[in-house]
Amino acid sequence: MIIYNFKVNLLTQFIDIFFYMKFRFVITLFSILLLSTGCQTIKKKSDEIAEKENQRFGEFVGKQVNELRLELGAPTEDFVNDLGNETLVYKTKKYGIPCERKFEINATGTIVGFTSSGCI
């Protein structure tokens, strides 16, 4: 009888440990799934904002630099790039995240290119 009770007790402990491990695995898997879908949502929203940003500031391409300066004010910095074109750089921060917008201007004062990084 003592051996039977010992075997039943051992089997019960094994089943408890098995279900506990299975429960931990399910919780871990669920947590990973939840975090990954949350990150995808954030990435999707930031991509949408970046697309709107590119559309808004991309409209300046082909226009005169005076229109850009009226809209955005004085640039944070400006320099002449390797091609001999002037580059205006506008730096800002939103939620502590740095944003940099660069506009390339040719010799006639026409905006020929735009890039941005980190802008949300």
N, CA, C and O atoms as CSV, one atom per row, in Angstrom:
chain,resi,resn,atom,element,x,y,z
A,1,MET,N,N,0.806,-1.183,0.000
A,1,MET,CA,C,0.000,0.000,0.000
A,1,MET,C,C,0.857,1.259,0.000
A,1,MET,O,O,0.520,2.250,-0.648
A,2,ILE,N,N,1.980,1.213,0.740
A,2,ILE,CA,C,2.879,2.357,0.811
A,2,ILE,C,C,3.503,2.617,-0.549
A,2,ILE,O,O,3.646,3.773,-0.949
A,3,ILE,N,N,3.876,1.568,-1.264
A,3,ILE,CA,C,4.458,1.724,-2.598
A,3,ILE,C,C,3.423,2.303,-3.555
A,3,ILE,O,O,3.755,3.155,-4.379
A,4,TYR,N,N,2.189,1.859,-3.459
A,4,TYR,CA,C,1.128,2.376,-4.314
A,4,TYR,C,C,0.931,3.872,-4.059
A,4,TYR,O,O,0.853,4.651,-5.008
A,5,ASN,N,N,0.852,4.274,-2.817
A,5,ASN,CA,C,0.697,5.684,-2.474
A,5,ASN,C,C,1.888,6.504,-2.972
A,5,ASN,O,O,1.719,7.629,-3.441
A,6,PHE,N,N,3.079,5.942,-2.870
A,6,PHE,CA,C,4.274,6.636,-3.340
A,6,PHE,C,C,4.210,6.859,-4.848
A,6,PHE,O,O,4.531,7.943,-5.334
A,7,LYS,N,N,3.790,5.817,-5.593
A,7,LYS,CA,C,3.678,5.924,-7.056
A,7,LYS,C,C,2.601,6.932,-7.449
A,7,LYS,O,O,2.800,7.718,-8.376
A,8,VAL,N,N,1.478,6.918,-6.764
A,8,VAL,CA,C,0.393,7.866,-7.056
A,8,VAL,C,C,0.856,9.284,-6.755
A,8,VAL,O,O,0.602,10.203,-7.533
A,9,ASN,N,N,1.531,9.459,-5.631
A,9,ASN,CA,C,2.038,10.771,-5.254
A,9,ASN,C,C,3.065,11.273,-6.265
A,9,ASN,O,O,3.042,12.446,-6.638
A,10,LEU,N,N,3.957,10.405,-6.706
A,10,LEU,CA,C,4.970,10.756,-7.692
A,10,LEU,C,C,4.318,11.108,-9.023
A,10,LEU,O,O,4.716,12.074,-9.675
A,11,LEU,N,N,3.323,10.333,-9.427
A,11,LEU,CA,C,2.607,10.604,-10.665
A,11,LEU,C,C,1.867,11.939,-10.584
A,11,LEU,O,O,1.854,12.702,-11.550
A,12,THR,N,N,1.263,12.217,-9.455
A,12,THR,CA,C,0.560,13.491,-9.266
A,12,THR,C,C,1.531,14.663,-9.350
A,12,THR,O,O,1.214,15.683,-9.962
A,13,GLN,N,N,2.689,14.534,-8.754
A,13,GLN,CA,C,3.692,15.592,-8.821
A,13,GLN,C,C,4.173,15.788,-10.257
A,13,GLN,O,O,4.347,16.922,-10.704
A,14,PHE,N,N,4.386,14.691,-10.980
A,14,PHE,CA,C,4.812,14.783,-12.374
A,14,PHE,C,C,3.770,15.511,-13.217
A,14,PHE,O,O,4.112,16.372,-14.027
A,15,ILE,N,N,2.503,15.165,-13.026
A,15,ILE,CA,C,1.423,15.816,-13.780
A,15,ILE,C,C,1.361,17.308,-13.436
A,15,ILE,O,O,1.175,18.137,-14.328
A,16,ASP,N,N,1.513,17.654,-12.167
A,16,ASP,CA,C,1.516,19.058,-11.750
A,16,ASP,C,C,2.655,19.824,-12.415
A,16,ASP,O,O,2.451,20.930,-12.915
A,17,ILE,N,N,3.837,19.251,-12.424
A,17,ILE,CA,C,4.995,19.906,-13.042
A,17,ILE,C,C,4.778,20.038,-14.541
A,17,ILE,O,O,5.079,21.083,-15.117
A,18,PHE,N,N,4.259,18.992,-15.182
A,18,PHE,CA,C,4.011,19.016,-16.620
A,18,PHE,C,C,3.043,20.138,-16.987
A,18,PHE,O,O,3.302,20.905,-17.915
A,19,PHE,N,N,1.926,20.235,-16.258
A,19,PHE,CA,C,0.948,21.274,-16.556
A,19,PHE,C,C,1.485,22.663,-16.241
A,19,PHE,O,O,1.161,23.619,-16.944
A,20,TYR,N,N,2.300,22.793,-15.198
A,20,TYR,CA,C,2.906,24.073,-14.867
A,20,TYR,C,C,3.829,24.525,-15.992
A,20,TYR,O,O,3.810,25.692,-16.385
A,21,MET,N,N,4.641,23.597,-16.511
A,21,MET,CA,C,5.544,23.931,-17.615
A,21,MET,C,C,4.755,24.278,-18.866
A,21,MET,O,O,5.104,25.211,-19.590
A,22,LYS,N,N,3.701,23.532,-19.116
A,22,LYS,CA,C,2.855,23.806,-20.274
A,22,LYS,C,C,2.191,25.181,-20.135
A,22,LYS,O,O,2.101,25.927,-21.110
A,23,PHE,N,N,1.730,25.513,-18.935
A,23,PHE,CA,C,1.106,26.801,-18.665
A,23,PHE,C,C,2.110,27.934,-18.886
A,23,PHE,O,O,1.776,28.943,-19.508
A,24,ARG,N,N,3.332,27.777,-18.385
A,24,ARG,CA,C,4.367,28.792,-18.584
A,24,ARG,C,C,4.674,28.978,-20.062
A,24,ARG,O,O,4.860,30.102,-20.528
A,25,PHE,N,N,4.728,27.862,-20.806
A,25,PHE,CA,C,5.000,27.934,-22.238
A,25,PHE,C,C,3.900,28.711,-22.957
A,25,PHE,O,O,4.192,29.559,-23.800
A,26,VAL,N,N,2.664,28.433,-22.638
A,26,VAL,CA,C,1.538,29.120,-23.271
A,26,VAL,C,C,1.571,30.619,-22.941
A,26,VAL,O,O,1.354,31.452,-23.821
A,27,ILE,N,N,1.840,30.959,-21.685
A,27,ILE,CA,C,1.909,32.367,-21.289
A,27,ILE,C,C,3.054,33.076,-22.019
A,27,ILE,O,O,2.886,34.197,-22.497
A,28,THR,N,N,4.209,32.427,-22.104
A,28,THR,CA,C,5.355,33.004,-22.803
A,28,THR,C,C,5.046,33.199,-24.275
A,28,THR,O,O,5.339,34.256,-24.833
A,29,LEU,N,N,4.463,32.203,-24.906
A,29,LEU,CA,C,4.106,32.288,-26.316
A,29,LEU,C,C,3.091,33.407,-26.557
A,29,LEU,O,O,3.217,34.160,-27.523
A,30,PHE,N,N,2.099,33.518,-25.692
A,30,PHE,CA,C,1.091,34.565,-25.812
A,30,PHE,C,C,1.735,35.948,-25.652
A,30,PHE,O,O,1.382,36.880,-26.375
A,31,SER,N,N,2.660,36.085,-24.724
A,31,SER,CA,C,3.341,37.367,-24.497
A,31,SER,C,C,4.153,37.781,-25.715
A,31,SER,O,O,4.130,38.944,-26.115
A,32,ILE,N,N,4.868,36.833,-26.302
A,32,ILE,CA,C,5.660,37.125,-27.497
A,32,ILE,C,C,4.755,37.537,-28.646
A,32,ILE,O,O,5.061,38.483,-29.372
A,33,LEU,N,N,3.661,36.844,-28.812
A,33,LEU,CA,C,2.703,37.173,-29.868
A,33,LEU,C,C,2.129,38.565,-29.664
A,33,LEU,O,O,2.012,39.333,-30.619
A,34,LEU,N,N,1.773,38.894,-28.446
A,34,LEU,CA,C,1.214,40.209,-28.133
A,34,LEU,C,C,2.222,41.317,-28.397
A,34,LEU,O,O,1.872,42.348,-28.973
A,35,LEU,N,N,3.455,41.120,-27.989
A,35,LEU,CA,C,4.488,42.131,-28.214
A,35,LEU,C,C,4.791,42.322,-29.694
A,35,LEU,O,O,4.971,43.451,-30.149
A,36,SER,N,N,4.848,41.244,-30.438
A,36,SER,CA,C,5.180,41.369,-31.863
A,36,SER,C,C,4.068,42.058,-32.640
A,36,SER,O,O,4.355,42.832,-33.553
A,37,THR,N,N,2.821,41.802,-32.309
A,37,THR,CA,C,1.736,42.500,-33.015
A,37,THR,C,C,1.705,43.971,-32.618
A,37,THR,O,O,1.374,44.823,-33.442
A,38,GLY,N,N,2.042,44.279,-31.376
A,38,GLY,CA,C,2.104,45.675,-30.943
A,38,GLY,C,C,3.183,46.435,-31.684
A,38,GLY,O,O,2.977,47.583,-32.076
A,39,CYS,N,N,4.338,45.806,-31.882
A,39,CYS,CA,C,5.430,46.444,-32.608
A,39,CYS,C,C,5.055,46.665,-34.070
A,39,CYS,O,O,5.417,47.685,-34.656
A,40,GLN,N,N,4.334,45.720,-34.661
A,40,GLN,CA,C,3.904,45.876,-36.046
A,40,GLN,C,C,2.946,47.044,-36.173
A,40,GLN,O,O,3.000,47.775,-37.162
A,41,THR,N,N,2.069,47.239,-35.196
A,41,THR,CA,C,1.128,48.347,-35.226
A,41,THR,C,C,1.873,49.671,-35.155
A,41,THR,O,O,1.554,50.601,-35.895
A,42,ILE,N,N,2.858,49.767,-34.274
A,42,ILE,CA,C,3.645,50.989,-34.154
A,42,ILE,C,C,4.399,51.259,-35.449
A,42,ILE,O,O,4.437,52.398,-35.914
A,43,LYS,N,N,4.999,50.223,-36.039
A,43,LYS,CA,C,5.735,50.395,-37.287
A,43,LYS,C,C,4.796,50.843,-38.400
A,43,LYS,O,O,5.153,51.707,-39.201
A,44,LYS,N,N,3.610,50.268,-38.456
A,44,LYS,CA,C,2.648,50.643,-39.495
A,44,LYS,C,C,2.257,52.111,-39.360
A,44,LYS,O,O,2.195,52.834,-40.355
A,45,LYS,N,N,1.993,52.553,-38.125
A,45,LYS,CA,C,1.610,53.946,-37.916
A,45,LYS,C,C,2.751,54.891,-38.233
A,45,LYS,O,O,2.527,55.945,-38.827
A,46,SER,N,N,3.977,54.538,-37.850
A,46,SER,CA,C,5.110,55.411,-38.144
A,46,SER,C,C,5.381,55.464,-39.645
A,46,SER,O,O,5.783,56.504,-40.166
A,47,ASP,N,N,5.161,54.337,-40.351
A,47,ASP,CA,C,5.312,54.336,-41.807
A,47,ASP,C,C,4.269,55.232,-42.469
A,47,ASP,O,O,4.575,55.920,-43.442
A,48,GLU,N,N,3.040,55.230,-41.951
A,48,GLU,CA,C,1.991,56.095,-42.490
A,48,GLU,C,C,2.348,57.565,-42.286
A,48,GLU,O,O,2.160,58.386,-43.184
A,49,ILE,N,N,2.862,57.892,-41.108
A,49,ILE,CA,C,3.257,59.274,-40.820
A,49,ILE,C,C,4.410,59.692,-41.718
A,49,ILE,O,O,4.430,60.814,-42.225
A,50,ALA,N,N,5.378,58.787,-41.919
A,50,ALA,CA,C,6.515,59.083,-42.790
A,50,ALA,C,C,6.049,59.306,-44.225
A,50,ALA,O,O,6.578,60.169,-44.925
A,51,GLU,N,N,5.071,58.539,-44.659
A,51,GLU,CA,C,4.539,58.703,-46.021
A,51,GLU,C,C,3.872,60.068,-46.177
A,51,GLU,O,O,4.070,60.742,-47.188
A,52,LYS,N,N,3.086,60.476,-45.186
A,52,LYS,CA,C,2.456,61.799,-45.222
A,52,LYS,C,C,3.515,62.896,-45.230
A,52,LYS,O,O,3.391,63.893,-45.941
A,53,GLU,N,N,4.553,62.695,-44.430
A,53,GLU,CA,C,5.671,63.638,-44.355
A,53,GLU,C,C,6.330,63.788,-45.723
A,53,GLU,O,O,6.586,64.903,-46.177
A,54,ASN,N,N,6.600,62.669,-46.370
A,54,ASN,CA,C,7.244,62.716,-47.688
A,54,ASN,C,C,6.356,63.375,-48.731
A,54,ASN,O,O,6.851,64.088,-49.604
A,55,GLN,N,N,5.051,63.146,-48.650
A,55,GLN,CA,C,4.139,63.797,-49.590
A,55,GLN,C,C,4.107,65.303,-49.365
A,55,GLN,O,O,4.163,66.084,-50.314
A,56,ARG,N,N,4.015,65.706,-48.088
A,56,ARG,CA,C,3.917,67.132,-47.765
A,56,ARG,C,C,5.166,67.893,-48.193
A,56,ARG,O,O,5.075,68.910,-48.881
A,57,PHE,N,N,6.335,67.396,-47.784
A,57,PHE,CA,C,7.556,68.117,-48.093
A,57,PHE,C,C,8.074,67.810,-49.495
A,57,PHE,O,O,8.859,68.584,-50.043
A,58,GLY,N,N,7.653,66.708,-50.076
A,58,GLY,CA,C,8.012,66.391,-51.453
A,58,GLY,C,C,7.390,67.354,-52.444
A,58,GLY,O,O,7.869,67.484,-53.570
A,59,GLU,N,N,6.321,68.033,-52.033
A,59,GLU,CA,C,5.684,69.022,-52.908
A,59,GLU,C,C,6.583,70.222,-53.166
A,59,GLU,O,O,6.377,70.952,-54.135
A,60,PHE,N,N,7.576,70.435,-52.311
A,60,PHE,CA,C,8.503,71.554,-52.517
A,60,PHE,C,C,9.483,71.291,-53.656
A,60,PHE,O,O,10.061,72.229,-54.205
A,61,VAL,N,N,9.673,70.029,-54.014
A,61,VAL,CA,C,10.603,69.702,-55.103
A,61,VAL,C,C,10.071,70.325,-56.392
A,61,VAL,O,O,8.912,70.138,-56.765
A,62,GLY,N,N,10.951,71.070,-57.059
A,62,GLY,CA,C,10.577,71.776,-58.288
A,62,GLY,C,C,10.190,73.223,-58.041
A,62,GLY,O,O,10.028,73.987,-58.993
A,63,LYS,N,N,10.038,73.613,-56.783
A,63,LYS,CA,C,9.682,74.993,-56.456
A,63,LYS,C,C,10.928,75.769,-56.050
A,63,LYS,O,O,12.002,75.198,-55.860
A,64,GLN,N,N,10.765,77.064,-55.924
A,64,GLN,CA,C,11.872,77.925,-55.546
A,64,GLN,C,C,12.150,77.836,-54.047
A,64,GLN,O,O,11.247,77.569,-53.254
A,65,VAL,N,N,13.400,78.060,-53.672
A,65,VAL,CA,C,13.834,77.950,-52.289
A,65,VAL,C,C,13.143,78.990,-51.399
A,65,VAL,O,O,12.998,78.770,-50.196
A,66,ASN,N,N,12.721,80.109,-51.972
A,66,ASN,CA,C,12.034,81.147,-51.182
A,66,ASN,C,C,10.735,80.619,-50.576
A,66,ASN,O,O,10.390,80.967,-49.446
A,67,GLU,N,N,10.016,79.782,-51.321
A,67,GLU,CA,C,8.768,79.206,-50.805
A,67,GLU,C,C,9.049,78.307,-49.605
A,67,GLU,O,O,8.295,78.302,-48.632
A,68,LEU,N,N,10.128,77.556,-49.682
A,68,LEU,CA,C,10.526,76.682,-48.584
A,68,LEU,C,C,10.883,77.496,-47.348
A,68,LEU,O,O,10.458,77.168,-46.240
A,69,ARG,N,N,11.656,78.547,-47.535
A,69,ARG,CA,C,12.070,79.384,-46.401
A,69,ARG,C,C,10.874,80.103,-45.772
A,69,ARG,O,O,10.848,80.305,-44.558
A,70,LEU,N,N,9.895,80.487,-46.573
A,70,LEU,CA,C,8.681,81.112,-46.025
A,70,LEU,C,C,7.898,80.116,-45.171
A,70,LEU,O,O,7.354,80.477,-44.128
A,71,GLU,N,N,7.847,78.880,-45.613
A,71,GLU,CA,C,7.084,77.845,-44.911
A,71,GLU,C,C,7.796,77.351,-43.646
A,71,GLU,O,O,7.183,77.253,-42.583
A,72,LEU,N,N,9.086,77.041,-43.766
A,72,LEU,CA,C,9.820,76.419,-42.666
A,72,LEU,C,C,10.746,77.367,-41.909
A,72,LEU,O,O,11.245,77.016,-40.840
A,73,GLY,N,N,10.976,78.532,-42.435
A,73,GLY,CA,C,11.875,79.480,-41.771
A,73,GLY,C,C,13.329,79.200,-42.104
A,73,GLY,O,O,13.646,78.530,-43.087
A,74,ALA,N,N,14.202,79.727,-41.263
A,74,ALA,CA,C,15.643,79.554,-41.492
A,74,ALA,C,C,16.056,78.118,-41.170
A,74,ALA,O,O,15.574,77.532,-40.200
A,75,PRO,N,N,16.954,77.552,-41.989
A,75,PRO,CA,C,17.409,76.182,-41.729
A,75,PRO,C,C,18.340,76.125,-40.519
A,75,PRO,O,O,18.954,77.121,-40.138
A,76,THR,N,N,18.427,74.937,-39.928
A,76,THR,CA,C,19.337,74.715,-38.814
A,76,THR,C,C,20.783,74.824,-39.286
A,76,THR,O,O,21.632,75.386,-38.594
A,77,GLU,N,N,21.050,74.285,-40.460
A,77,GLU,CA,C,22.377,74.397,-41.065
A,77,GLU,C,C,22.249,74.310,-42.573
A,77,GLU,O,O,21.254,73.805,-43.092
A,78,ASP,N,N,23.254,74.803,-43.272
A,78,ASP,CA,C,23.298,74.700,-44.726
A,78,ASP,C,C,24.746,74.493,-45.154
A,78,ASP,O,O,25.681,74.967,-44.508
A,79,PHE,N,N,24.904,73.766,-46.267
A,79,PHE,CA,C,26.235,73.489,-46.795
A,79,PHE,C,C,26.115,73.179,-48.274
A,79,PHE,O,O,25.025,72.935,-48.790
A,80,VAL,N,N,27.267,73.194,-48.950
A,80,VAL,CA,C,27.321,72.841,-50.367
A,80,VAL,C,C,27.799,71.395,-50.454
A,80,VAL,O,O,28.837,71.038,-49.897
A,81,ASN,N,N,27.027,70.566,-51.162
A,81,ASN,CA,C,27.376,69.140,-51.259
A,81,ASN,C,C,28.401,68.889,-52.360
A,81,ASN,O,O,28.897,69.833,-52.975
A,82,ASP,N,N,28.718,67.627,-52.610
A,82,ASP,CA,C,29.743,67.238,-53.584
A,82,ASP,C,C,29.379,67.637,-55.014
A,82,ASP,O,O,30.262,67.854,-55.845
A,83,LEU,N,N,28.085,67.732,-55.298
A,83,LEU,CA,C,27.637,68.092,-56.646
A,83,LEU,C,C,27.636,69.602,-56.868
A,83,LEU,O,O,27.381,70.068,-57.978
A,84,GLY,N,N,27.916,70.353,-55.830
A,84,GLY,CA,C,27.909,71.810,-55.936
A,84,GLY,C,C,26.556,72.422,-55.628
A,84,GLY,O,O,26.373,73.630,-55.776
A,85,ASN,N,N,25.612,71.605,-55.204
A,85,ASN,CA,C,24.277,72.106,-54.842
A,85,ASN,C,C,24.240,72.460,-53.358
A,85,ASN,O,O,24.893,71.820,-52.534
A,86,GLU,N,N,23.474,73.481,-53.041
A,86,GLU,CA,C,23.298,73.864,-51.643
A,86,GLU,C,C,22.323,72.896,-50.977
A,86,GLU,O,O,21.326,72.499,-51.579
A,87,THR,N,N,22.613,72.525,-49.752
A,87,THR,CA,C,21.727,71.655,-48.987
A,87,THR,C,C,21.293,72.380,-47.721
A,87,THR,O,O,22.124,72.823,-46.928
A,88,LEU,N,N,19.979,72.495,-47.543
A,88,LEU,CA,C,19.420,73.102,-46.341
A,88,LEU,C,C,18.967,71.978,-45.414
A,88,LEU,O,O,18.266,71.059,-45.838
A,89,VAL,N,N,19.370,72.055,-44.150
A,89,VAL,CA,C,19.032,71.025,-43.177
A,89,VAL,C,C,18.170,71.637,-42.087
A,89,VAL,O,O,18.546,72.634,-41.471
A,90,TYR,N,N,17.003,71.031,-41.851
A,90,TYR,CA,C,16.098,71.444,-40.781
A,90,TYR,C,C,16.047,70.323,-39.754
A,90,TYR,O,O,15.627,69.207,-40.063
A,91,LYS,N,N,16.481,70.626,-38.517
A,91,LYS,CA,C,16.491,69.621,-37.456
A,91,LYS,C,C,15.479,70.005,-36.384
A,91,LYS,O,O,15.422,71.150,-35.936
A,92,THR,N,N,14.677,69.012,-35.984
A,92,THR,CA,C,13.700,69.204,-34.909
A,92,THR,C,C,13.698,67.959,-34.031
A,92,THR,O,O,14.343,66.959,-34.346
A,93,LYS,N,N,12.972,68.034,-32.938
A,93,LYS,CA,C,12.777,66.878,-32.060
A,93,LYS,C,C,11.299,66.777,-31.723
A,93,LYS,O,O,10.641,67.781,-31.445
A,94,LYS,N,N,10.785,65.552,-31.750
A,94,LYS,CA,C,9.411,65.287,-31.345
A,94,LYS,C,C,9.433,64.075,-30.436
A,94,LYS,O,O,9.925,63.015,-30.822
A,95,TYR,N,N,8.907,64.224,-29.237
A,95,TYR,CA,C,8.929,63.166,-28.225
A,95,TYR,C,C,10.362,62.710,-27.931
A,95,TYR,O,O,10.592,61.547,-27.603
A,96,GLY,N,N,11.316,63.628,-28.050
A,96,GLY,CA,C,12.712,63.308,-27.791
A,96,GLY,C,C,13.415,62.595,-28.932
A,96,GLY,O,O,14.582,62.226,-28.806
A,97,ILE,N,N,12.715,62.394,-30.050
A,97,ILE,CA,C,13.290,61.699,-31.209
A,97,ILE,C,C,13.741,62.751,-32.218
A,97,ILE,O,O,12.928,63.558,-32.668
A,98,PRO,N,N,15.026,62.755,-32.583
A,98,PRO,CA,C,15.509,63.763,-33.535
A,98,PRO,C,C,14.994,63.507,-34.946
A,98,PRO,O,O,14.908,62.368,-35.403
A,99,CYS,N,N,14.658,64.594,-35.614
A,99,CYS,CA,C,14.159,64.550,-36.983
A,99,CYS,C,C,15.049,65.451,-37.830
A,99,CYS,O,O,15.398,66.557,-37.418
A,100,GLU,N,N,15.413,64.971,-39.011
A,100,GLU,CA,C,16.266,65.765,-39.901
A,100,GLU,C,C,15.684,65.741,-41.304
A,100,GLU,O,O,15.470,64.678,-41.886
A,101,ARG,N,N,15.431,66.932,-41.839
A,101,ARG,CA,C,14.931,67.073,-43.214
A,101,ARG,C,C,15.982,67.809,-44.018
A,101,ARG,O,O,16.463,68.862,-43.601
A,102,LYS,N,N,16.345,67.256,-45.182
A,102,LYS,CA,C,17.346,67.888,-46.035
A,102,LYS,C,C,16.724,68.205,-47.390
A,102,LYS,O,O,16.066,67.368,-48.008
A,103,PHE,N,N,16.949,69.424,-47.826
A,103,PHE,CA,C,16.485,69.873,-49.133
A,103,PHE,C,C,17.699,70.268,-49.959
A,103,PHE,O,O,18.550,71.030,-49.501
A,104,GLU,N,N,17.775,69.745,-51.180
A,104,GLU,CA,C,18.887,70.061,-52.077
A,104,GLU,C,C,18.428,71.109,-53.087
A,104,GLU,O,O,17.393,70.950,-53.733
A,105,ILE,N,N,19.210,72.181,-53.215
A,105,ILE,CA,C,18.856,73.308,-54.086
A,105,ILE,C,C,19.948,73.475,-55.142
A,105,ILE,O,O,21.134,73.511,-54.817
A,106,ASN,N,N,19.540,73.577,-56.405
A,106,ASN,CA,C,20.526,73.757,-57.472
A,106,ASN,C,C,20.940,75.227,-57.585
A,106,ASN,O,O,20.512,76.059,-56.785
A,107,ALA,N,N,21.769,75.540,-58.573
A,107,ALA,CA,C,22.342,76.893,-58.717
A,107,ALA,C,C,21.283,77.948,-59.050
A,107,ALA,O,O,21.489,79.130,-58.775
A,108,THR,N,N,20.154,77.540,-59.638
A,108,THR,CA,C,19.110,78.511,-59.992
A,108,THR,C,C,18.131,78.757,-58.850
A,108,THR,O,O,17.199,79.547,-58.996
A,109,GLY,N,N,18.331,78.086,-57.710
A,109,GLY,CA,C,17.456,78.279,-56.556
A,109,GLY,C,C,16.236,77.380,-56.551
A,109,GLY,O,O,15.281,77.628,-55.815
A,110,THR,N,N,16.260,76.334,-57.370
A,110,THR,CA,C,15.145,75.388,-57.437
A,110,THR,C,C,15.467,74.169,-56.563
A,110,THR,O,O,16.590,73.664,-56.572
A,111,ILE,N,N,14.484,73.717,-55.825
A,111,ILE,CA,C,14.651,72.543,-54.972
A,111,ILE,C,C,14.614,71.310,-55.857
A,111,ILE,O,O,13.643,71.082,-56.578
A,112,VAL,N,N,15.682,70.511,-55.800
A,112,VAL,CA,C,15.782,69.340,-56.683
A,112,VAL,C,C,15.709,68.020,-55.930
A,112,VAL,O,O,15.646,66.961,-56.554
A,113,GLY,N,N,15.717,68.060,-54.589
A,113,GLY,CA,C,15.639,66.818,-53.841
A,113,GLY,C,C,15.271,67.044,-52.393
A,113,GLY,O,O,15.490,68.119,-51.834
A,114,PHE,N,N,14.698,65.990,-51.788
A,114,PHE,CA,C,14.280,66.050,-50.379
A,114,PHE,C,C,14.485,64.690,-49.754
A,114,PHE,O,O,14.143,63.668,-50.349
A,115,THR,N,N,15.051,64.671,-48.536
A,115,THR,CA,C,15.141,63.440,-47.749
A,115,THR,C,C,14.819,63.777,-46.295
A,115,THR,O,O,15.031,64.902,-45.844
A,116,SER,N,N,14.313,62.802,-45.585
A,116,SER,CA,C,14.072,62.989,-44.159
A,116,SER,C,C,14.411,61.701,-43.433
A,116,SER,O,O,14.302,60.608,-43.989
A,117,SER,N,N,14.824,61.849,-42.176
A,117,SER,CA,C,15.125,60.664,-41.376
A,117,SER,C,C,14.731,60.911,-39.946
A,117,SER,O,O,14.980,61.983,-39.394
A,118,GLY,N,N,14.104,59.899,-39.337
A,118,GLY,CA,C,13.718,59.971,-37.941
A,118,GLY,C,C,12.470,60.776,-37.650
A,118,GLY,O,O,12.120,60.973,-36.487
A,119,CYS,N,N,11.795,61.241,-38.679
A,119,CYS,CA,C,10.622,62.110,-38.464
A,119,CYS,C,C,9.371,61.271,-38.299
A,119,CYS,O,O,9.051,60.434,-39.143
A,120,ILE,N,N,8.654,61.511,-37.179
A,120,ILE,CA,C,7.394,60.809,-36.936
A,120,ILE,C,C,6.286,61.808,-36.683
A,120,ILE,O,O,5.141,61.415,-36.455
